[in-house]
């Protein structure tokens, strides 16, 4: 019997599923000075395969900071929350999916300026009953990614808002990249989403439930830059190869060649005379 050559498929990179989440991070700086550098707090993450299920929690976050402005001005910053939880999981290789979630209860954030012993002036105050962000990716039937944010009881106050009135009921489930405020170097975005990947072999999505960005924002006589992120979640799939039901052209050619060789071998056998 004629032996057929052993043919192997081309090697591919190994598919990976990643997801991660954290509750809060804050990084603010002025010229030649780091004013605030906190977190990420309550961080969870994982990479599959193998499957993973990671989580983190804090009973409370209580950060009270004071740093100097110019002259007799001081800047007060507070970051307070109730219970915060984060989780990241994927069942891959059983199922090519990944999920991350961050949840924060009882948020109270404030930036104030104060001159000596005079009453402080609130530049930005933010409170909310609960904030949650969730990001998921899947390779079932093709690559896909989704992100969502839920905000309950949002309330914003302060001189930095320029007199803006916030109707919290409008932002329970904000659309992706909802710009709540963009004024004089202070920008507030709800359900901020950033995606990457080609959508064929890779995909990724990051969701920030709420992001406050300072870009040379005048605070206490100093130009402050940085951001505060609440409720971060992200997930991604890389090096994914779709298993096609229809063979590629090269595979067809190899199959036809193989069938032809088998057919030739059978004809040679039939043509061989029987021995007496």
C-alpha positions as CSV (number, residue, x, y, z in Angstrom):
1,X,0.0,0.0,0.0
2,X,1.3,3.5,-0.9
3,X,2.0,5.7,2.1
4,X,0.7,9.3,2.1
5,X,2.9,12.1,3.4
6,X,2.0,13.3,6.9
7,X,0.8,16.8,6.6
8,X,0.5,19.2,9.6
9,X,-1.4,22.5,9.8
10,X,0.7,25.7,10.3
11,X,1.3,26.6,13.9
12,X,-0.6,29.6,15.4
13,X,0.0,31.7,18.5
14,X,-2.0,30.6,21.5
15,X,-5.2,32.4,22.1
16,X,-5.4,34.3,25.5
17,X,-8.2,35.9,27.4
18,X,-7.4,38.7,29.8
19,X,-9.6,40.7,32.2
20,X,-9.0,43.1,35.1
21,X,-10.7,45.6,37.3
22,X,-10.1,48.1,40.1
23,X,-12.2,50.4,42.1
24,X,-10.3,53.7,42.2
25,X,-7.1,55.4,41.2
26,X,-6.1,59.0,41.5
27,X,-3.0,60.8,40.2
28,X,-2.6,64.6,40.3
29,X,0.5,66.6,39.9
30,X,1.7,70.2,39.5
31,X,5.0,71.6,38.2
32,X,7.8,69.6,39.9
33,X,5.4,68.1,42.5
34,X,3.3,65.0,42.8
35,X,0.2,66.0,44.7
36,X,-1.9,62.8,44.8
37,X,-0.9,59.3,43.8
38,X,-3.4,56.6,45.0
39,X,-4.2,53.2,43.7
40,X,-5.3,51.3,41.8
41,X,-7.3,50.1,44.8
42,X,-9.1,46.7,45.1
43,X,-7.5,45.4,41.9
44,X,-8.4,41.9,40.4
45,X,-7.0,40.4,37.2
46,X,-6.3,37.1,35.4
47,X,-5.2,35.5,32.1
48,X,-6.6,32.4,30.6
49,X,-5.9,29.6,29.8
50,X,-6.2,28.1,32.4
51,X,-9.5,29.4,33.7
52,X,-9.4,31.9,36.5
53,X,-11.7,33.7,38.9
54,X,-10.1,36.6,40.9
55,X,-11.7,39.1,43.2
56,X,-10.7,41.9,45.6
57,X,-12.6,44.0,48.2
58,X,-12.1,46.8,50.7
59,X,-14.6,47.6,53.5
60,X,-13.9,51.3,52.9
61,X,-11.6,53.8,51.3
62,X,-10.7,56.9,53.4
63,X,-8.1,59.2,52.0
64,X,-7.7,62.8,53.4
65,X,-4.8,64.8,52.0
66,X,-3.7,68.4,52.2
67,X,-1.0,70.0,50.1
68,X,0.2,73.6,49.5
69,X,-1.1,75.9,46.9
70,X,0.5,79.3,46.3
71,X,1.0,81.8,49.1
72,X,-1.4,81.2,52.0
73,X,-3.7,78.9,50.0
74,X,-3.9,75.2,50.8
75,X,-5.6,72.5,48.8
76,X,-7.6,69.8,50.5
77,X,-8.5,66.5,48.8
78,X,-10.8,63.7,50.1
79,X,-11.6,60.3,48.6
80,X,-14.1,58.3,50.7
81,X,-16.2,55.3,49.8
82,X,-18.1,52.5,51.4
83,X,-17.6,48.9,50.3
84,X,-15.7,48.4,47.0
85,X,-15.4,45.1,45.1
86,X,-13.7,44.1,41.9
87,X,-13.7,40.8,40.0
88,X,-12.2,39.3,36.9
89,X,-12.9,35.8,35.5
90,X,-12.8,33.6,32.4
91,X,-13.8,29.9,31.8
92,X,-11.4,29.6,28.8
93,X,-10.6,27.1,27.3
94,X,-14.0,25.7,28.1
95,X,-15.6,28.9,26.7
96,X,-13.7,31.7,25.0
97,X,-15.1,34.6,27.1
98,X,-13.8,37.0,29.8
99,X,-15.5,39.4,32.2
100,X,-14.5,42.1,34.7
101,X,-16.6,44.1,37.1
102,X,-15.9,46.9,39.6
103,X,-18.5,48.2,42.1
104,X,-18.3,51.1,44.5
105,X,-20.8,52.1,47.2
106,X,-21.1,55.4,49.0
107,X,-18.7,57.7,47.0
108,X,-17.7,61.1,48.3
109,X,-14.9,62.9,46.5
110,X,-13.9,66.6,47.1
111,X,-11.3,69.2,46.1
112,X,-11.3,72.4,48.2
113,X,-9.1,75.4,48.5
114,X,-8.7,77.3,51.8
115,X,-7.0,80.6,52.8
116,X,-5.7,80.4,56.3
117,X,-8.6,79.8,58.6
118,X,-11.4,81.1,56.3
119,X,-14.1,78.6,55.3
120,X,-13.0,76.3,52.5
121,X,-14.3,76.8,48.9
122,X,-15.4,73.6,47.2
123,X,-13.9,73.4,43.7
124,X,-15.3,70.0,42.9
125,X,-17.6,67.8,45.0
126,X,-18.9,64.4,43.8
127,X,-21.1,62.0,45.6
128,X,-23.0,58.9,44.4
129,X,-24.9,56.0,46.1
130,X,-23.3,53.4,43.9
131,X,-21.2,53.1,40.7
132,X,-20.6,49.9,38.7
133,X,-18.8,49.1,35.5
134,X,-18.7,45.8,33.6
135,X,-16.7,44.8,30.5
136,X,-17.0,41.5,28.7
137,X,-15.4,39.9,25.6
138,X,-16.4,36.8,23.7
139,X,-15.1,34.7,20.8
140,X,-18.3,32.7,20.4
141,X,-19.4,33.2,16.8
142,X,-16.7,35.8,16.2
143,X,-15.1,38.5,18.4
144,X,-17.2,40.9,20.4
145,X,-16.8,43.3,23.3
146,X,-19.4,45.1,25.5
147,X,-19.1,47.6,28.3
148,X,-21.7,49.1,30.6
149,X,-21.9,51.6,33.5
150,X,-24.5,52.1,36.1
151,X,-24.5,55.2,38.4
152,X,-27.1,55.7,41.2
153,X,-27.6,59.0,43.0
154,X,-25.0,61.1,41.2
155,X,-24.5,64.6,42.6
156,X,-21.9,67.1,41.5
157,X,-21.2,70.5,43.1
158,X,-18.5,73.1,43.2
159,X,-17.1,76.2,41.7
160,X,-15.3,74.2,39.0
161,X,-18.6,73.3,37.4
162,X,-19.2,76.9,36.3
163,X,-22.8,76.9,37.7
164,X,-23.7,73.7,35.9
165,X,-26.8,71.9,37.3
166,X,-26.6,68.1,37.2
167,X,-29.8,66.0,36.9
168,X,-28.7,62.7,38.3
169,X,-31.7,60.8,36.9
170,X,-30.3,61.4,33.3
171,X,-27.1,59.4,34.0
172,X,-28.2,56.1,35.6
173,X,-27.1,54.2,32.5
174,X,-25.0,56.8,30.5
175,X,-24.1,56.2,26.9
176,X,-20.5,55.4,26.1
177,X,-18.2,58.4,26.5
178,X,-20.8,60.8,27.9
179,X,-19.0,64.1,28.5
180,X,-20.6,65.7,31.5
181,X,-18.3,68.7,31.8
182,X,-15.4,70.1,29.7
183,X,-14.5,73.5,31.1
184,X,-11.3,75.4,31.8
185,X,-9.2,72.2,32.0
186,X,-11.7,70.2,34.0
187,X,-13.3,67.3,32.1
188,X,-15.7,64.7,33.5
189,X,-16.7,61.7,31.4
190,X,-19.2,59.0,32.3
191,X,-19.0,55.4,30.9
192,X,-15.7,56.2,29.2
193,X,-14.9,53.4,26.8
194,X,-11.6,52.7,24.9
195,X,-11.3,49.9,22.4
196,X,-8.4,48.2,20.6
197,X,-7.7,45.2,18.3
198,X,-8.5,44.4,14.7
199,X,-11.8,42.7,15.5
200,X,-10.7,39.5,13.7
201,X,-7.7,38.1,15.7
202,X,-7.8,40.4,18.7
203,X,-10.3,42.7,20.5
204,X,-10.2,44.6,23.8
205,X,-12.3,47.1,25.7
206,X,-11.7,49.2,28.8
207,X,-14.6,50.9,30.7
208,X,-14.2,53.7,33.3
209,X,-17.5,54.3,35.0
210,X,-16.4,57.9,35.8
211,X,-13.2,59.7,34.9
212,X,-12.3,63.2,36.1
213,X,-9.4,64.7,34.1
214,X,-7.4,67.9,35.1
215,X,-5.4,69.5,32.3
216,X,-3.6,72.5,33.6
217,X,-6.6,73.2,35.8
218,X,-6.0,76.2,38.1
219,X,-6.3,75.0,41.7
220,X,-5.1,77.0,44.6
221,X,-2.9,79.1,42.4
222,X,-1.3,76.1,40.8
223,X,-1.8,74.4,37.4
224,X,-2.9,70.8,38.2
225,X,-2.9,67.9,35.8
226,X,-3.9,64.3,36.2
227,X,-7.0,62.2,36.7
228,X,-9.3,60.4,39.1
229,X,-10.8,57.1,37.8
230,X,-13.8,55.4,39.5
231,X,-15.0,51.9,38.5
232,X,-12.4,50.6,36.0
233,X,-13.0,47.3,34.1
234,X,-11.4,45.9,31.0
235,X,-11.2,42.6,29.0
236,X,-9.4,41.4,25.9
237,X,-8.8,38.4,23.6
238,X,-5.6,38.1,21.6
239,X,-4.2,35.7,18.9
240,X,-7.7,34.3,18.2
241,X,-8.0,32.1,15.1
242,X,-11.4,31.3,13.8
243,X,-11.9,27.6,13.0
244,X,-13.3,27.5,9.5
245,X,-15.6,24.7,8.5
246,X,-14.5,25.1,4.8
247,X,-10.9,24.0,4.1
248,X,-8.5,26.6,2.8
249,X,-7.4,26.4,-0.8
250,X,-4.0,24.8,0.2
251,X,-5.9,22.2,2.2
252,X,-8.1,21.4,-0.8
253,X,-5.1,20.9,-3.0
254,X,-3.5,18.5,-0.5
255,X,-6.7,16.6,-0.2
256,X,-7.1,16.2,-3.9
257,X,-3.5,15.1,-4.2
258,X,-4.1,12.5,-1.5
259,X,-7.2,11.2,-3.1
260,X,-5.4,10.9,-6.4
261,X,-2.6,8.9,-4.9
262,X,-5.0,6.6,-3.2
263,X,-6.9,6.1,-6.5
264,X,-3.7,5.3,-8.3
265,X,-2.7,2.7,-5.7
266,X,-6.1,1.0,-6.0
267,X,-5.8,0.9,-9.8
268,X,-2.3,-0.7,-9.6
269,X,-3.7,-3.3,-7.2
270,X,-6.6,-4.2,-9.6
271,X,-4.3,-4.4,-12.6
272,X,-1.8,-6.8,-10.9
273,X,-2.4,-10.4,-12.2
274,X,-3.5,-13.1,-9.8
275,X,-0.8,-15.6,-9.0
276,X,-1.6,-19.2,-9.7
